[in-house]
Amino acid sequence: MSPRAIQVAILVTLIGLTVWLWSTLALYPIKLFVVLLHEISHGIAALLTGGEILIIEVNERIGGYCQY
């Protein structure tokens, strides 16, 4: 197999594992971290435009809130 084919096979495998594990506890911490990064990006945008961050909240239902 060529290096390109190996890379594609690895990518397809990782995507398949992610889809298979999506609703399990295995990915829960990663999903919460992604939500946190998303909310932090809102806060950074607020700071860059002259605002301030009042609260950043991430809840257990994989949701978040950034009040600025």
N, C-alpha and C positions, 0 to 999 in steps of 0.2 A: 504494500500500500504506500501511496505517496504521502508526504508530510501533510499536504492539504487534506487528503481524505481522512487521515487520522484526526486532524483538528475538527473536521466536520462531524466525524463519528463521536468525538468527545462532547462537542456542543449539543448534538442531538440527544445523547445520553443524559447530559446534565439538565436539559430542558424537560426531558421525559421524567426524570426523578423529581424535579421541582413540581411538575403538574401532579404527579402521583402522590407526593407528600404535602401538597398545598394546604389541606385542611387538617393536618396533624400537628401535634405539639412540637415536632422536630423543627418546623419552620416558624413557629410562633415568635420566638425571640428575635429572629431576623426581621420578620414583618413589623414588629413593634419598633425596632431600630430604624427601619426605613421610614415609618411614620414620623418618628422623632426627627430624622434628618429633613424630612419634608417640612415639618413645622418650623424647624430652625431656619430653613431657607426663607420662609415668610418673615421671620424675625429679622434676618439679615437684610432683606429687601426693605423692611420698615426702617432699620437703622440707616441704610444708605440713602434713604429719601427724607431723612431728618426726623423720623419718628422715634419711638421708644418701645421696647418690649415690656408689656405689663404682665403677661402670663403665657407660658407654653404648657400645654396639657396633653398627655397621651393617655388614653384609657384602655382598659383590658379588652374592649371590643374592636381593637385595632382602628381606632379613630383618634383624631387629634384636633387641637384647637390652639391658635396663637392669637392672643389679643394684643393689639399694638395701638 
